[in-house]
């Protein structure tokens, strides 16, 4: 402290800028440190550089990890678009599946009934059909390419629908010209089954209820209370009826012409006779459990050109498309048959 500082009031000594000293090892004394102007400028430049680097790091971090309000809104819009996109793809896949089922039913059932050649797949598909892998476009950012593929799929679906409509127009004309034939084709269920819960066992290999081994089941089993009416499923002539020792018990076989026959087994009582002419929906007997049977039911078969075929495809007169799909699932269950 110098002589001038001795006369300053103690309350004012702190206002003076503090001086810096260093210990000089040569003189063995503390000496005042005088920083040159260049050093001061260099120090100021260092501080400013550190501030600039820190600011730059903060800006980079903010842009990389913190979204702006605009970016948040954009991400929200993208999330909504992705959800709509997924819904659109699901709807397109469902339409493709439903249309494929209609096309298959047209080719395999309706046109088979009318003995008309099925429509070729190339005609149904047209030239724009393609198997699109939608996932490759989902996050690629190429919206134009995605829209092009979606447009192709829509064009393809529209073409297939138009072909199917034209096919139904053709079938409608065939119906008009073949009303008699249609009346003779099995087209309803043999018992009243609006609830669709009477199908107990379907066509195909099922577990035999007596021997407990897999065995070909050549018809459909409709479980119902004993005495439930059984109906002829198409117009025709009773070919034979009576008791069958081979397992059908009291049964009726109707010849419908055009290569079609139907069989109704395990009746408790028959209400027709050989040679009788019957109409679709006419009662021909009542449900029972005669012959090889484990419970009251009617065993129903459709025979075409002497070959037993799955009757589930011949209920098109009394089932909607949704009911038909439900019957298909019930008939496909691999359970035990009733006979």
C-alpha positions as a Markdown table, in Angstrom:
| # | Residue | x | y | z |
|---|---|---|---|---|
| 1 | Unk | 0.0 | 0.0 | 0.0 |
| 2 | Unk | 1.5 | 3.4 | -1.0 |
| 3 | Unk | 1.4 | 6.7 | 0.9 |
| 4 | Unk | -1.6 | 7.9 | -1.1 |
| 5 | Unk | -3.7 | 5.0 | 0.0 |
| 6 | Unk | -2.9 | 5.6 | 3.6 |
| 7 | Unk | -4.9 | 8.8 | 3.5 |
| 8 | Unk | -7.9 | 7.4 | 1.6 |
| 9 | Unk | -11.0 | 6.6 | 3.6 |
| 10 | Unk | -11.4 | 2.8 | 4.1 |
| 11 | Unk | -14.8 | 3.0 | 2.5 |
| 12 | Unk | -13.3 | 4.2 | -0.8 |
| 13 | Unk | -10.3 | 1.9 | -1.1 |
| 14 | Unk | -12.3 | -0.8 | -2.7 |
| 15 | Unk | -13.2 | 1.5 | -5.6 |
| 16 | Unk | -9.7 | 1.4 | -6.9 |
| 17 | Unk | -9.0 | -1.2 | -9.6 |
| 18 | Unk | -6.9 | -4.0 | -8.0 |
| 19 | Unk | -3.4 | -4.3 | -9.1 |
| 20 | Unk | -1.7 | -7.7 | -9.9 |
| 21 | Unk | 1.8 | -8.6 | -8.7 |
| 22 | Unk | 4.1 | -11.5 | -9.3 |
| 23 | Unk | 7.1 | -12.8 | -7.4 |
| 24 | Unk | 10.4 | -12.2 | -9.1 |
| 25 | Unk | 12.7 | -15.0 | -8.3 |
| 26 | Unk | 15.7 | -13.0 | -9.4 |
| 27 | Unk | 15.1 | -10.0 | -7.2 |
| 28 | Unk | 13.3 | -12.0 | -4.6 |
| 29 | Unk | 10.6 | -9.3 | -4.5 |
| 30 | Unk | 6.9 | -8.9 | -5.5 |
| 31 | Unk | 6.7 | -6.7 | -8.4 |
| 32 | Unk | 3.8 | -5.1 | -10.2 |
| 33 | Unk | 2.5 | -7.0 | -13.2 |
| 34 | Unk | 2.0 | -4.8 | -16.3 |
| 35 | Unk | 0.1 | -6.6 | -19.1 |
| 36 | Unk | 1.0 | -5.3 | -22.6 |
| 37 | Unk | -1.7 | -4.1 | -25.0 |
| 38 | Unk | -1.2 | -7.0 | -27.3 |
| 39 | Unk | -1.8 | -9.5 | -24.4 |
| 40 | Unk | -4.9 | -7.7 | -23.5 |
| 41 | Unk | -6.2 | -7.8 | -27.0 |
| 42 | Unk | -5.3 | -11.5 | -27.3 |
| 43 | Unk | -7.1 | -12.2 | -24.1 |
| 44 | Unk | -10.2 | -10.3 | -25.3 |
| 45 | Unk | -10.1 | -12.2 | -28.6 |
| 46 | Unk | -9.9 | -15.5 | -26.8 |
| 47 | Unk | -12.9 | -14.7 | -24.7 |
| 48 | Unk | -14.9 | -13.6 | -27.8 |
| 49 | Unk | -13.8 | -16.8 | -29.6 |
| 50 | Unk | -14.9 | -19.0 | -26.7 |
| 51 | Unk | -18.3 | -17.2 | -26.6 |
| 52 | Unk | -18.7 | -17.7 | -30.4 |
| 53 | Unk | -17.8 | -21.4 | -30.2 |
| 54 | Unk | -20.2 | -21.9 | -27.3 |
| 55 | Unk | -23.0 | -20.1 | -29.2 |
| 56 | Unk | -22.3 | -22.2 | -32.3 |
| 57 | Unk | -22.5 | -25.4 | -30.3 |
| 58 | Unk | -25.8 | -24.2 | -28.7 |
| 59 | Unk | -27.3 | -23.5 | -32.2 |
| 60 | Unk | -26.2 | -26.8 | -33.6 |
| 61 | Unk | -27.6 | -28.7 | -30.6 |
| 62 | Unk | -30.9 | -26.7 | -30.9 |
| 63 | Unk | -31.3 | -27.5 | -34.6 |
| 64 | Unk | -30.4 | -31.1 | -34.2 |
| 65 | Unk | -32.3 | -32.1 | -31.0 |
| 66 | Unk | -35.0 | -29.4 | -30.6 |
| 67 | Unk | -37.8 | -29.1 | -33.1 |
| 68 | Unk | -39.1 | -25.8 | -34.2 |
| 69 | Unk | -42.9 | -25.2 | -34.0 |
| 70 | Unk | -43.0 | -25.6 | -37.8 |
| 71 | Unk | -41.2 | -28.9 | -37.6 |
| 72 | Unk | -43.5 | -30.1 | -34.9 |
| 73 | Unk | -46.5 | -29.3 | -37.0 |
| 74 | Unk | -44.9 | -31.0 | -40.0 |
| 75 | Unk | -44.2 | -34.2 | -37.9 |
| 76 | Unk | -47.8 | -34.2 | -36.7 |
| 77 | Unk | -49.0 | -33.9 | -40.3 |
| 78 | Unk | -46.7 | -36.8 | -41.3 |
| 79 | Unk | -48.0 | -38.9 | -38.5 |
| 80 | Unk | -51.6 | -38.3 | -39.6 |
| 81 | Unk | -50.7 | -39.0 | -43.3 |
| 82 | Unk | -49.0 | -42.3 | -42.2 |
| 83 | Unk | -52.1 | -43.4 | -40.3 |
| 84 | Unk | -54.3 | -42.5 | -43.3 |
| 85 | Unk | -51.9 | -44.3 | -45.6 |
| 86 | Unk | -52.0 | -47.5 | -43.5 |
| 87 | Unk | -55.8 | -47.3 | -43.5 |
| 88 | Unk | -55.9 | -46.8 | -47.3 |
| 89 | Unk | -53.5 | -49.8 | -47.8 |
| 90 | Unk | -55.7 | -52.0 | -45.5 |
| 91 | Unk | -58.8 | -51.0 | -47.4 |
| 92 | Unk | -57.1 | -51.7 | -50.8 |
| 93 | Unk | -56.0 | -55.1 | -49.5 |
| 94 | Unk | -59.5 | -55.9 | -48.3 |
| 95 | Unk | -61.0 | -54.9 | -51.6 |
| 96 | Unk | -58.5 | -57.1 | -53.4 |
| 97 | Unk | -59.4 | -60.0 | -51.2 |
| 98 | Unk | -63.2 | -59.5 | -51.6 |
| 99 | Unk | -62.9 | -59.1 | -55.3 |
| 100 | Unk | -60.7 | -62.2 | -55.6 |
| 101 | Unk | -63.4 | -64.2 | -53.7 |
| 102 | Unk | -66.1 | -62.9 | -56.0 |
| 103 | Unk | -64.0 | -63.8 | -59.1 |
| 104 | Unk | -63.3 | -67.3 | -57.7 |
| 105 | Unk | -67.0 | -67.8 | -56.9 |
| 106 | Unk | -67.9 | -66.6 | -60.4 |
| 107 | Unk | -65.4 | -68.9 | -62.1 |
| 108 | Unk | -65.7 | -72.0 | -59.9 |
| 109 | Unk | -69.4 | -72.0 | -59.1 |
| 110 | Unk | -71.6 | -69.8 | -61.2 |
| 111 | Unk | -70.0 | -70.5 | -64.5 |
| 112 | Unk | -69.5 | -74.1 | -63.6 |
| 113 | Unk | -73.3 | -74.3 | -63.0 |
| 114 | Unk | -74.0 | -72.9 | -66.4 |
| 115 | Unk | -71.2 | -74.9 | -68.0 |
| 116 | Unk | -69.7 | -71.7 | -69.3 |
| 117 | Unk | -65.9 | -71.3 | -69.6 |
| 118 | Unk | -64.4 | -69.2 | -66.8 |
| 119 | Unk | -63.0 | -65.7 | -67.6 |
| 120 | Unk | -59.2 | -65.9 | -68.1 |
| 121 | Unk | -57.1 | -64.3 | -65.4 |
| 122 | Unk | -55.3 | -62.1 | -68.0 |
| 123 | Unk | -58.7 | -60.6 | -69.0 |
| 124 | Unk | -59.6 | -60.0 | -65.4 |
| 125 | Unk | -56.3 | -58.4 | -64.6 |
| 126 | Unk | -55.9 | -56.2 | -67.7 |
| 127 | Unk | -52.5 | -54.7 | -68.5 |
| 128 | Unk | -52.1 | -52.5 | -65.5 |
| 129 | Unk | -52.0 | -55.1 | -62.7 |
| 130 | Unk | -48.9 | -55.3 | -60.6 |
| 131 | Unk | -47.9 | -56.8 | -57.3 |
| 132 | Unk | -46.9 | -53.6 | -55.4 |
| 133 | Unk | -44.6 | -53.8 | -52.4 |
| 134 | Unk | -46.0 | -50.8 | -50.6 |
| 135 | Unk | -43.5 | -50.9 | -47.7 |
| 136 | Unk | -40.6 | -49.8 | -50.0 |
| 137 | Unk | -42.3 | -46.4 | -50.6 |
| 138 | Unk | -43.6 | -45.9 | -47.0 |
| 139 | Unk | -40.6 | -43.9 | -45.7 |
| 140 | Unk | -38.6 | -43.3 | -48.9 |
| 141 | Unk | -40.0 | -39.8 | -49.3 |
| 142 | Unk | -40.7 | -40.4 | -53.0 |
| 143 | Unk | -44.4 | -39.3 | -52.9 |
| 144 | Unk | -44.8 | -39.1 | -56.6 |
| 145 | Unk | -43.7 | -42.7 | -57.1 |
| 146 | Unk | -46.0 | -43.8 | -54.3 |
| 147 | Unk | -48.9 | -41.9 | -55.9 |
| 148 | Unk | -48.2 | -43.5 | -59.3 |
| 149 | Unk | -48.3 | -47.0 | -57.8 |
| 150 | Unk | -51.5 | -46.2 | -55.9 |
| 151 | Unk | -53.0 | -44.9 | -59.2 |
| 152 | Unk | -52.1 | -48.1 | -60.9 |
| 153 | Unk | -53.7 | -50.2 | -58.2 |
| 154 | Unk | -56.9 | -48.2 | -58.4 |
| 155 | Unk | -57.0 | -48.5 | -62.2 |
| 156 | Unk | -56.5 | -52.3 | -61.8 |
| 157 | Unk | -59.3 | -52.6 | -59.2 |
| 158 | Unk | -61.6 | -50.6 | -61.4 |
| 159 | Unk | -60.8 | -52.7 | -64.4 |
| 160 | Unk | -61.5 | -55.9 | -62.5 |
| 161 | Unk | -64.8 | -54.6 | -61.1 |
| 162 | Unk | -65.9 | -53.7 | -64.7 |
| 163 | Unk | -65.0 | -57.2 | -65.9 |
| 164 | Unk | -66.9 | -58.7 | -63.0 |
| 165 | Unk | -70.0 | -56.5 | -63.6 |
| 166 | Unk | -69.9 | -57.6 | -67.3 |
| 167 | Unk | -69.6 | -61.2 | -66.2 |
| 168 | Unk | -72.7 | -60.8 | -63.9 |
| 169 | Unk | -74.6 | -59.3 | -66.8 |
| 170 | Unk | -73.7 | -62.4 | -68.9 |
| 171 | Unk | -74.8 | -64.7 | -66.0 |
| 172 | Unk | -78.1 | -62.7 | -65.7 |
| 173 | Unk | -78.8 | -63.5 | -69.4 |
| 174 | Unk | -78.0 | -67.1 | -68.8 |
| 175 | Unk | -80.4 | -67.1 | -65.8 |
| 176 | Unk | -83.2 | -65.8 | -68.0 |
| 177 | Unk | -82.6 | -68.5 | -70.6 |
| 178 | Unk | -82.1 | -71.3 | -68.2 |
| 179 | Unk | -84.8 | -70.8 | -65.5 |
| 180 | Unk | -85.9 | -74.4 | -65.7 |
| 181 | Unk | -82.3 | -75.6 | -65.3 |
| 182 | Unk | -81.8 | -73.3 | -62.3 |
| 183 | Unk | -84.9 | -74.6 | -60.6 |
| 184 | Unk | -83.3 | -78.1 | -60.8 |
| 185 | Unk | -79.9 | -77.0 | -59.3 |
| 186 | Unk | -79.6 | -77.4 | -55.5 |
| 187 | Unk | -79.6 | -73.8 | -54.2 |
| 188 | Unk | -80.9 | -73.8 | -50.6 |
| 189 | Unk | -80.2 | -75.5 | -47.3 |
| 190 | Unk | -82.1 | -78.6 | -46.5 |
| 191 | Unk | -83.4 | -77.3 | -43.2 |
| 192 | Unk | -84.3 | -73.8 | -42.0 |
| 193 | Unk | -81.0 | -72.3 | -40.9 |
| 194 | Unk | -81.2 | -68.5 | -40.9 |
| 195 | Unk | -79.1 | -68.3 | -37.7 |
| 196 | Unk | -76.4 | -70.4 | -39.5 |
| 197 | Unk | -75.8 | -72.4 | -36.3 |
| 198 | Unk | -77.1 | -75.8 | -37.5 |
| 199 | Unk | -74.0 | -76.8 | -39.5 |
| 200 | Unk | -72.3 | -79.4 | -37.3 |
| 201 | Unk | -69.8 | -80.9 | -39.7 |
| 202 | Unk | -68.5 | -80.1 | -43.2 |
| 203 | Unk | -67.3 | -81.9 | -46.3 |
| 204 | Unk | -63.9 | -83.6 | -46.2 |
| 205 | Unk | -61.9 | -85.8 | -43.8 |
| 206 | Unk | -63.5 | -85.8 | -40.3 |
| 207 | Unk | -63.2 | -87.9 | -37.2 |
| 208 | Unk | -65.6 | -90.9 | -37.4 |
| 209 | Unk | -67.9 | -90.7 | -34.3 |
| 210 | Unk | -67.9 | -94.5 | -33.9 |
| 211 | Unk | -64.4 | -95.6 | -34.9 |
| 212 | Unk | -62.6 | -92.3 | -33.9 |
| 213 | Unk | -60.4 | -92.4 | -37.0 |
| 214 | Unk | -60.2 | -89.9 | -39.9 |
| 215 | Unk | -62.7 | -90.7 | -42.6 |
| 216 | Unk | -64.0 | -89.0 | -45.7 |
| 217 | Unk | -67.2 | -87.2 | -44.9 |
| 218 | Unk | -69.1 | -86.8 | -48.2 |
| 219 | Unk | -71.7 | -84.3 | -47.2 |
| 220 | Unk | -72.8 | -81.7 | -44.6 |
| 221 | Unk | -74.3 | -82.5 | -41.3 |
| 222 | Unk | -77.1 | -80.2 | -40.1 |
| 223 | Unk | -77.8 | -80.7 | -36.4 |
| 224 | Unk | -81.5 | -80.0 | -35.5 |
| 225 | Unk | -84.2 | -81.3 | -33.2 |
| 226 | Unk | -85.9 | -84.5 | -34.1 |
| 227 | Unk | -88.9 | -83.7 | -36.2 |
| 228 | Unk | -87.5 | -80.6 | -37.9 |
| 229 | Unk | -88.8 | -80.4 | -41.5 |
| 230 | Unk | -86.4 | -81.3 | -44.3 |
| 231 | Unk | -86.8 | -79.6 | -47.7 |
| 232 | Unk | -85.9 | -80.6 | -51.2 |
| 233 | Unk | -83.2 | -78.2 | -52.3 |
| 234 | Unk | -84.3 | -78.1 | -56.0 |
| 235 | Unk | -87.0 | -79.4 | -58.3 |
| 236 | Unk | -86.7 | -83.0 | -59.3 |
| 237 | Unk | -87.9 | -86.6 | -59.2 |
| 238 | Unk | -87.5 | -88.9 | -56.2 |
| 239 | Unk | -85.2 | -91.6 | -57.4 |
| 240 | Unk | -85.3 | -93.8 | -54.3 |
| 241 | Unk | -86.3 | -93.6 | -50.6 |
| 242 | Unk | -86.4 | -96.0 | -47.7 |
| 243 | Unk | -84.1 | -97.5 | -45.1 |
| 244 | Unk | -80.4 | -98.0 | -45.9 |
| 245 | Unk | -78.5 | -100.6 | -43.9 |
| 246 | Unk | -75.2 | -99.0 | -45.0 |
| 247 | Unk | -75.5 | -96.1 | -42.6 |
| 248 | Unk | -77.9 | -93.5 | -44.1 |
| 249 | Unk | -80.9 | -95.0 | -42.3 |
| 250 | Unk | -84.2 | -93.5 | -43.6 |
| 251 | Unk | -83.1 | -91.5 | -46.6 |
| 252 | Unk | -84.3 | -89.9 | -49.8 |
| 253 | Unk | -82.4 | -89.5 | -53.1 |
| 254 | Unk | -83.7 | -87.0 | -55.6 |
| 255 | Unk | -82.7 | -86.8 | -59.3 |
| 256 | Unk | -82.8 | -83.2 | -60.4 |
| 257 | Unk | -81.6 | -83.8 | -64.0 |
| 258 | Unk | -78.7 | -81.9 | -65.6 |
| 259 | Unk | -76.3 | -84.3 | -63.8 |
| 260 | Unk | -77.5 | -83.3 | -60.3 |
| 261 | Unk | -78.7 | -85.5 | -57.4 |
| 262 | Unk | -79.1 | -84.9 | -53.7 |
| 263 | Unk | -79.3 | -87.2 | -50.7 |
| 264 | Unk | -80.9 | -86.6 | -47.4 |
| 265 | Unk | -80.1 | -89.2 | -44.6 |
| 266 | Unk | -81.0 | -90.2 | -41.1 |
| 267 | Unk | -84.7 | -89.1 | -41.3 |
| 268 | Unk | -87.1 | -90.1 | -38.5 |
| 269 | Unk | -89.8 | -90.3 | -41.1 |
| 270 | Unk | -90.1 | -89.9 | -44.9 |
| 271 | Unk | -92.8 | -87.9 | -46.6 |
| 272 | Unk | -92.5 | -88.9 | -50.3 |
| 273 | Unk | -92.3 | -92.0 | -52.5 |
| 274 | Unk | -90.2 | -93.2 | -55.4 |
| 275 | Unk | -91.1 | -91.5 | -58.7 |
| 276 | Unk | -92.8 | -88.5 | -57.0 |
| 277 | Unk | -92.1 | -85.0 | -58.5 |
| 278 | Unk | -91.0 | -82.5 | -55.9 |
| 279 | Unk | -90.4 | -78.8 | -55.9 |
| 280 | Unk | -87.7 | -76.8 | -54.2 |
| 281 | Unk | -88.7 | -76.0 | -50.6 |
| 282 | Unk | -91.2 | -79.0 | -50.5 |
| 283 | Unk | -91.1 | -81.0 | -47.2 |
| 284 | Unk | -89.8 | -84.6 | -48.0 |
| 285 | Unk | -89.2 | -85.8 | -44.4 |
| 286 | Unk | -88.2 | -84.9 | -40.9 |
| 287 | Unk | -84.9 | -84.9 | -39.0 |
| 288 | Unk | -84.1 | -88.0 | -37.0 |
| 289 | Unk | -81.2 | -90.2 | -36.0 |
| 290 | Unk | -81.7 | -93.5 | -37.9 |
| 291 | Unk | -78.9 | -95.5 | -39.3 |
| 292 | Unk | -75.3 | -94.8 | -38.3 |
| 293 | Unk | -75.9 | -91.6 | -36.3 |
| 294 | Unk | -74.9 | -90.2 | -33.0 |
| 295 | Unk | -77.6 | -87.6 | -32.7 |
| 296 | Unk | -80.6 | -86.0 | -34.5 |
| 297 | Unk | -79.4 | -84.4 | -37.7 |
| 298 | Unk | -79.7 | -84.6 | -41.5 |
| 299 | Unk | -76.8 | -85.7 | -43.6 |
| 300 | Unk | -77.0 | -83.8 | -46.9 |
| 301 | Unk | -75.0 | -84.6 | -50.1 |
| 302 | Unk | -74.8 | -83.0 | -53.5 |
| 303 | Unk | -73.8 | -85.4 | -56.4 |
| 304 | Unk | -72.9 | -84.0 | -59.8 |
| 305 | Unk | -72.2 | -86.4 | -62.7 |
| 306 | Unk | -72.0 | -89.3 | -60.2 |
| 307 | Unk | -69.3 | -87.5 | -58.1 |
| 308 | Unk | -70.0 | -86.3 | -54.5 |
| 309 | Unk | -69.0 | -82.6 | -54.2 |
| 310 | Unk | -69.0 | -80.1 | -51.4 |
| 311 | Unk | -72.7 | -78.9 | -50.8 |
| 312 | Unk | -71.5 | -75.6 | -49.2 |
| 313 | Unk | -71.2 | -74.0 | -52.6 |
| 314 | Unk | -74.9 | -74.7 | -53.4 |
| 315 | Unk | -76.7 | -72.3 | -50.9 |
| 316 | Unk | -76.6 | -69.2 | -53.1 |
| 317 | Unk | -80.4 | -68.8 | -53.1 |
| 318 | Unk | -80.9 | -68.2 | -49.4 |
| 319 | Unk | -77.5 | -66.7 | -48.3 |
| 320 | Unk | -76.0 | -63.2 | -48.6 |
| 321 | Unk | -72.3 | -62.8 | -49.3 |
| 322 | Unk | -71.6 | -62.3 | -45.6 |
| 323 | Unk | -73.7 | -65.3 | -44.6 |
| 324 | Unk | -72.0 | -67.4 | -47.3 |
| 325 | Unk | -68.6 | -66.5 | -45.8 |
| 326 | Unk | -69.8 | -67.5 | -42.3 |
| 327 | Unk | -71.1 | -70.8 | -43.6 |
| 328 | Unk | -67.7 | -71.5 | -45.3 |
| 329 | Unk | -65.9 | -71.0 | -42.0 |
| 330 | Unk | -68.3 | -73.3 | -40.1 |
| 331 | Unk | -68.1 | -76.0 | -42.7 |
| 332 | Unk | -64.3 | -75.9 | -42.8 |
| 333 | Unk | -63.9 | -76.6 | -39.1 |
| 334 | Unk | -62.1 | -80.0 | -38.7 |
| 335 | Unk | -64.5 | -81.4 | -36.1 |
| 336 | Unk | -66.1 | -84.8 | -35.6 |
| 337 | Unk | -69.0 | -85.8 | -37.9 |
| 338 | Unk | -72.4 | -87.0 | -36.7 |
| 339 | Unk | -72.3 | -90.2 | -38.9 |
